[in-house]
Amino acid sequence: MDEVRLVPVVEAYTGVLDDADLGPIGEPRWDAYCRERIVAAGLPAPVAAHPWLVPAAGLRGAGLARLVRAVSFTDGPDDDRLLDRLRDPGTRQDALEEVPALSGGYVLETREGRCLALPGCCGDLGNLDEWRAAVRHDAAAPAVLWTGHPWLLVGGDGAVLTLSGPTEDGAAPAPVVAQVSRDALAAAVVTAERDVAHFGEGLRAVCADLVGAEAAPLMAGALIG
């Protein structure tokens, strides 16, 4: 495969969908309902392959602020105290360790937009380091490509990398997801880096409103992961 994309996505579930009662997740009515409700909340439409993963590129302003507050700060007294500690230079470093990364990661797509792989549970935008490592992988034996769990495996000691999974057993064979040229995956990583940097600009603005301009870059970095 000569061209792929890594689309940065953020989970828009907490504070938007977590009070829905539509039966087991995965039923057909969930998909339409989740998409409708997420858009109604002022967030971008989810990617085609997942009903509550939204493209980071479309997150900005009030919609992004709502998501940050819902995921990281639920307006309770403890959360207000955490914001105070982030504002205070004397307590900021310890407080940053309590700021959770926004759940999400990267959707691997073909040039035409067909989904090849989704991020797993506990993934975040900081997992771009894993994709960088996958580009550098130079062995036929597969290695873990952490995208959350379940994760992917990457193998290849030439111009082509084989991605397989998802799996939670690095020792067992896993179905092949795609065979991608090393150069194509490297180019996708570079584009994703630019996309995340752009997202980070809007995120820093949201954080500045919450904790001030001095702490905003650090808080935004923690949220990205």
HUBELNOR-V320391 format. One record per helix or strand. SS is the DSSP state (@ for helix, = for strand). FROM is the first residue (numbers start at 1). TO is the last residue. If there is no record, write none. Layout:
# HUBELNOR-V320391
ss=SS from=FROM to=TO
ss=SS from=FROM to=TO
This chain:
# HUBELNOR-V320391
ss== from=4 to=11
ss=@ from=28 to=40
ss== from=46 to=46
ss== from=53 to=55
ss=@ from=56 to=58
ss=@ from=61 to=72
ss=@ from=77 to=87
ss=@ from=92 to=96
ss== from=103 to=110
ss== from=115 to=117
ss== from=121 to=121
ss== from=124 to=124
ss=@ from=125 to=136
ss== from=139 to=145
ss== from=149 to=149
ss== from=151 to=156
ss== from=160 to=167
ss== from=176 to=181
ss=@ from=182 to=211
ss=@ from=213 to=224
